[in-house]
Amino acid sequence: MKQITHFILFVLFASSYSLKAQVDMKKGFRFLENGNFENAKTFFKDILKEHPNNKTAKICYGRALGLTGSTKEAITVFTNLLNDDATNFEVKLNYAESLLWDKQFTKAKKYYKTLLNEKPKSFNALLGYANTLSNLKEFKEALSFINKAIEKSPNNNNALISRKYIRLGYADTLHKKEQSNEALVVLNKNLDDFKLDKETLSSKANIYITNNQFKEAEEVYTMLATSEEDAITALNGLSLVAHFNKNDKKALEIASKALKKSESSKDSMVIQNTKERYIQALIWNKKYGLASKEIKQLYNDYSDKDWIFSLDATLQMYKSDFKKSIALYKEILNGNSGSFNGNLGITNAYFAKGDYDNAFSGIDKTLKLFPGQKDALGLQKKLNKKFAPFVKQTISYSTDNGDNSAYTSNTFIKHPLSNKFSINGNFKYRKTENLVLNERANLLGFNAGFDYQIIPNLNILSNIGINNVKSESNSYNQIEASFLLKTKPFRLHNLELGFTKKLEDFNANLLGRKIVNDNYFINYNLSTTFNLGWYNQFYFTQLSDNNQRNLFFTSLYYNIMSAPALKSGVNYQFISFKDQIPTIYFSPESFHNFEIFIELLKSEEETKIKNWFYHFNAATGFQGIESNEKQFTYRLQAKAGYKFSERLLINLFGKHTNIASATVAGFVFTEIGLNLKLYY
């Protein structure tokens, strides 16, 4: 809230004192009225050297001190004046205002109350009290008193400006309480007083953006463009709207236009804001090299580095260099521990890095400094969701052209015990049968395990359990186990090393034979900053019948867009078995599969409440089995779900393919199912 200085008040009582003192102080009055407070301070200090008892000069000197930041000295001046004349109401008003300058709002509130008890209709007391309440964020009561002041002096510009800023503060408070419609009503009243006021329009646009009302935000920014300077500001806003509207290409086009316009601007802040938005748009469009070049130039051109650090940190976040991003945000916080960008930015970086302890500390600090801030609350919700316990129930039915069918129920529970350690349990029931061969088998299994983060980006996951199998030919218990080490050895690199002991449960025949696979595997994914990615997987499997399998899978893909995620690429798979046992399970000496694929994903994490999420994958290609002729292959996978609330999600899924599996060649496999996920 801007402090409103009461020049009219000053002129009224200063003029009356000057007549008595018969000292010419008109030049000093003009300094004060024109905002030349340093000159005013010097002028009245000189007057007091010659006329040390001149009350007018003392009052003016006190005001000049306060308005140049020497608030303690100003309070001393007015305190001394009150000691000399405790009944002078004009001096009391100046003393009250000096408390405002010194940010002693609680004390000022109490003192203004005594002034209003003395003169309840005093315009200046009403105005000062309203400003005090505003600084204390008691906006509703502040509006009541500023309206009373305006009733006393309807055309007073100081009072009208005060009311504008009180309304801006009140609207911001309402918006944080998610009372957006009420906030917009308050802001519209401002526009009745100050048509097309920039600050009010900007506040309206911000409300529309946070509420995803992008069309309304565009209309407001268009209204804002009433001059060349304001047109640049409007374009900067429209660029942001385009970004939130998932159109980053348009955002860059608008930001580039604003940058061109800013070349003729003389407003340094407009120029700075425009350069900032342009670089942000470059980052949104993954033009990292050009963004880095522009940021380097800013370091050379500007002495104020904090906003440049923030831009640079954002760039590093997009490039997944979280360590460098954290270092840049620390630079901001070293100079200004209360910086919003610094506190929220470093919290985001810790979260992305997997440093959850620091992320939780960061969000607590941010919300303490900025209570109710929407972006901070959103990040807090994401953090809490990350460590919220949940249960996931999956039911599925599958069938193939080998007359095998299976019904599966799987219940998975995960319960975090800390930011680093969580436990889980899984209960599985699978019933599979082949009516043609008169084969049936049931599996009842349970396992339990944990997920432990050793350090950020290094996790161990382990599970152990037991399966009870009953088939037409056999009944037995079989232990299963898994161990997985997940790490990010370098930026944009993901590596997994693991082992699983798994019972082959595809059909009743295999369950009856008690075939157990010991799988040793490596998964490796390399991402890039230019949208290309490369995923590799290698499995070595030792089967309980002394057979061995080698499997290699590689996928080269390109990320076409990010929201929703769309990627396409090519996959290649090679499988070989030491021994060929085709009568029992698919075990070729060599198997090759090549396919092209396309994938579309809108994840449940990024989906808002009462909206749909989905995942579609389609592929086609060919497979070669030993020396046989190549065969055409296809694969279709789909998932569509609905997010009922932050706690409940449901989705349907399906799969249909003719690619060879570990059981039979040249088959067609179909699976459909339902997932239910509940956070508790």
PyMOL commands that set and color helices and strands:
alter all, ss='L'
color gray80, all
select helices_A, chain A and resi 7-21+26-33+37-50+55-67+71-84+89-101+105-118+123-135+139-152+157-176+180-193+198-210+214-224+228-244+248-262+268-284+288-301+306-318+322-335+340-353+356-369+374-386+508-513
alter helices_A, ss='H'
color red, helices_A
select strands_A, chain A and resi 390-400+404-416+421-434+439-455+458-471+475-487+493-503+516-527+532-543+548-562+565-577+591-602+611-625+631-643+648-657+669-679
alter strands_A, ss='S'
color yellow, strands_A
deselect
rebuild
show_as cartoon
